[in-house]
Amino acid sequence: MLYFSKVEFHPIIIIGAGPAGSTTALALAKKGLSCLLLDQAEFPRDKVCGDALSGKVLLTLKRIDPLLVDGLAAQEHTLDSHGVTFVAPNGKVLKVPFRREDNKEKPPGYISRRYDFDNWLFNNAKNANGVQTQLNVRIEKFRREGKDWIISDKDEKHVYKTSLLIAADGAHSRFAKEVGGIQMEDEHYCAGLRGYYKGVKDLDPNGYIELHFVKDFLPGYFWIFPLPNGYANVGVGMRSDVVSKKKVNLKEDMLRLIREYEPIRSRFEGAELDGPIRGYGLPLGSKKRPLSGDGFMLLGDAGSLIDPFTGEGIGNAMISGLKAAETIEALNGNYSAAALQMYDESVYKRLWPELSLSKKMQELVKYPWLFNLVVNKAVRSKTLRETISCMFEDIDLRGRLKDPKFYLKVLME
Ligand SMILES: Cc1cc2nc3c(=O)[nH]c(=O)nc-3n(C[C@H](O)[C@H](O)[C@H](O)COP(=O)(O)OP(=O)(O)OC[C@H]3O[C@@H](n4cnc5c(N)ncnc54)[C@H](O)[C@@H]3O)c2cc1C
């Protein structure tokens, strides 16, 4: 069937209203620039994730409008998160508080189901001046026409034309693959699974997220992140090349750890899985990719910007949204590939130091003895604990982890 659709023109179109897309729309609106924000889904919608919102999320919201931070804090769906608990392969437990330099009164991070957080963020964007939204439209076709992009859904029922296309359509971005040339590479990609459990015992009262590095599951990790109302987000992640090489069945391993792994087994007695265990990919930022070209920009997961050590992608997606809006304002309508390079440069200037360090830290997990050593020492040494705590905020300190002298010092302490 042929549809003779009207072609709608918008100077800027964003595909995907997740954290990257909604942040861009919000930041553009603050600068008085209008856009169309499109999504294939109706909001609220689910997104497979660990649901942990880092300090970067709060800092980015604050950069756009400090009232957004208060707005998020007031949401019933958020749980304050004050730190992270690492459980080393030898079972030793290391608790590291997050630090929030700008406001010691407020929590440094939150945990919130993406169903709620993304809906809150999307609605803030939707209500901002100059943001038009269109839901339930899945963009599948792209064509260059002069200096514009023509995009549409499969049946060409919805056809749009734009001078600047912002691909914020997540890990499976069609545009990033077909036009941006980003291919999935197993060694720069992680597979993740997540299930919601009710009734897991001994969740941290201060909302510490838990990362368990289990000896026979390395270099993968198992997490338990507390949520409001007695729920927890429970999941596993492992690099895709390792999953293929070792023929790992992630779901079987996740359920096995819950059933058999001693430090957590008893905590799951009587706990109930609420809904299915679902999986999704994490495109890691362990390699620099081109993030723009003639008339387009790739944001968030579409630009493979997830931290390869922590798996954190929400904050990075939001930072790319902020950088995209700043670039657009500075370029004043010149969306040539050469001009848009400014976007790549500013994203990587902000994120590459930590992405490349996290790539190095990924290596640490390959050596359980070294991991055990650092954790054993940190359990005994306040100074080392504080150093690790600072590392979450301060990239220079994190840099110490790739310096062999750091481990020598740890050994000598
Ligand atoms: C198992 C797992 C655990 C994770 N845990 C964490 C964590 O705890 N903390 C953290 O910070 N990060 C975590 N991440 C990473 C995080 O989920 C992503 O980095 C983040 O969602 C990226 O945001 P985004 O806006 O780029 O993409 P998304 O959130 O994926 O949003 C993309 C949007 O685009 C829409 N879309 C897609 N295709 C189309 C199309 N063709 N047409 C129209 N719309 C389209 C989708 O409906 C969606 O709304 C995790 C990821 C996984 C898989």
The ligand as an SDF file (V2000), in Angstrom:
LIG
                    3D

 53 58  0  0  0  0  0  0  0  0999 V2000
   22.0270   -4.6950   31.5560 C   0  0  0  0  0  0  0  0  0  0  0  0
   22.4180   -3.2430   31.5410 C   0  0  0  0  0  0  0  0  0  0  0  0
   22.7140   -2.5860   32.7370 C   0  0  0  0  0  0  0  0  0  0  0  0
   23.0580   -1.2330   32.7320 C   0  0  0  0  0  0  0  0  0  0  0  0
   23.2290   -0.5870   33.9260 N   0  0  0  0  0  0  0  0  0  0  0  0
   23.4750    0.7440   33.9520 C   0  0  0  0  0  0  0  0  0  0  0  0
   23.4990    1.4560   35.1840 C   0  0  0  0  0  0  0  0  0  0  0  0
   23.2140    0.9220   36.2590 O   0  0  0  0  0  0  0  0  0  0  0  0
   23.8070    2.7810   35.1540 N   0  0  0  0  0  0  0  0  0  0  0  0
   24.0660    3.4310   33.9830 C   0  0  0  0  0  0  0  0  0  0  0  0
   24.3690    4.6250   34.0130 O   0  0  0  0  0  0  0  0  0  0  0  0
   23.9980    2.7750   32.7830 N   0  0  0  0  0  0  0  0  0  0  0  0
   23.6870    1.4670   32.7330 C   0  0  0  0  0  0  0  0  0  0  0  0
   23.5460    0.8290   31.5310 N   0  0  0  0  0  0  0  0  0  0  0  0
   23.7360    1.5850   30.2900 C   0  0  0  0  0  0  0  0  0  0  0  0
   22.4960    2.4500   29.9810 C   0  0  0  0  0  0  0  0  0  0  0  0
   21.3400    1.6560   30.0150 O   0  0  0  0  0  0  0  0  0  0  0  0
   22.6300    3.1230   28.6000 C   0  0  0  0  0  0  0  0  0  0  0  0
   23.9400    3.6250   28.4630 O   0  0  0  0  0  0  0  0  0  0  0  0
   21.6330    4.2760   28.4190 C   0  0  0  0  0  0  0  0  0  0  0  0
   20.3230    3.7810   28.3660 O   0  0  0  0  0  0  0  0  0  0  0  0
   21.9440    5.0500   27.1220 C   0  0  0  0  0  0  0  0  0  0  0  0
   20.9610    6.0260   26.9010 O   0  0  0  0  0  0  0  0  0  0  0  0
   20.5520    6.4080   25.4020 P   0  0  0  0  0  0  0  0  0  0  0  0
   19.6010    7.5440   25.5040 O   0  0  0  0  0  0  0  0  0  0  0  0
   21.7490    6.5440   24.5520 O   0  0  0  0  0  0  0  0  0  0  0  0
   19.7860    5.1190   24.8160 O   0  0  0  0  0  0  0  0  0  0  0  0
   18.4380    4.4080   25.3110 P   0  0  0  0  0  0  0  0  0  0  0  0
   18.2290    4.6030   26.7380 O   0  0  0  0  0  0  0  0  0  0  0  0
   18.5100    3.0150   24.7890 O   0  0  0  0  0  0  0  0  0  0  0  0
   17.2870    5.1990   24.5310 O   0  0  0  0  0  0  0  0  0  0  0  0
   17.1130    5.0530   23.1370 C   0  0  0  0  0  0  0  0  0  0  0  0
   15.6860    5.4460   22.7740 C   0  0  0  0  0  0  0  0  0  0  0  0
   15.5620    5.3620   21.3410 O   0  0  0  0  0  0  0  0  0  0  0  0
   14.3240    4.7590   20.9910 C   0  0  0  0  0  0  0  0  0  0  0  0
   14.5310    4.1480   19.6630 N   0  0  0  0  0  0  0  0  0  0  0  0
   15.3650    3.1320   19.3530 C   0  0  0  0  0  0  0  0  0  0  0  0
   15.3100    2.8700   18.0340 N   0  0  0  0  0  0  0  0  0  0  0  0
   14.4260    3.7580   17.4990 C   0  0  0  0  0  0  0  0  0  0  0  0
   13.9340    3.9900   16.1760 C   0  0  0  0  0  0  0  0  0  0  0  0
   14.3710    3.2640   15.1290 N   0  0  0  0  0  0  0  0  0  0  0  0
   13.0310    4.9610   15.9730 N   0  0  0  0  0  0  0  0  0  0  0  0
   12.5930    5.7220   17.0390 C   0  0  0  0  0  0  0  0  0  0  0  0
   13.0120    5.5400   18.3070 N   0  0  0  0  0  0  0  0  0  0  0  0
   13.9200    4.5790   18.5320 C   0  0  0  0  0  0  0  0  0  0  0  0
   14.0810    3.7490   22.1100 C   0  0  0  0  0  0  0  0  0  0  0  0
   12.6990    3.4490   22.2400 O   0  0  0  0  0  0  0  0  0  0  0  0
   14.6270    4.4920   23.3450 C   0  0  0  0  0  0  0  0  0  0  0  0
   13.6260    5.2340   23.9920 O   0  0  0  0  0  0  0  0  0  0  0  0
   23.1700   -0.5240   31.5020 C   0  0  0  0  0  0  0  0  0  0  0  0
   22.8670   -1.1770   30.2890 C   0  0  0  0  0  0  0  0  0  0  0  0
   22.4840   -2.5180   30.3100 C   0  0  0  0  0  0  0  0  0  0  0  0
   22.1180   -3.1970   29.0140 C   0  0  0  0  0  0  0  0  0  0  0  0
  1  2  1  0
  2  3  1  0
  2 52  2  0
  3  4  2  0
  4  5  1  0
  4 50  1  0
  5  6  2  0
  6  7  1  0
  6 13  1  0
  7  8  2  0
  7  9  1  0
  9 10  1  0
 10 11  2  0
 10 12  1  0
 12 13  2  0
 13 14  1  0
 14 15  1  0
 14 50  1  0
 15 16  1  0
 16 17  1  0
 16 18  1  0
 18 19  1  0
 18 20  1  0
 20 21  1  0
 20 22  1  0
 22 23  1  0
 23 24  1  0
 24 25  2  0
 24 26  1  0
 24 27  1  0
 27 28  1  0
 28 29  2  0
 28 30  1  0
 28 31  1  0
 31 32  1  0
 32 33  1  0
 33 34  1  0
 33 48  1  0
 34 35  1  0
 35 36  1  0
 35 46  1  0
 36 37  1  0
 36 45  1  0
 37 38  2  0
 38 39  1  0
 39 40  1  0
 39 45  2  0
 40 41  1  0
 40 42  2  0
 42 43  1  0
 43 44  2  0
 44 45  1  0
 46 47  1  0
 46 48  1  0
 48 49  1  0
 50 51  2  0
 51 52  1  0
 52 53  1  0
M  END
$$$$
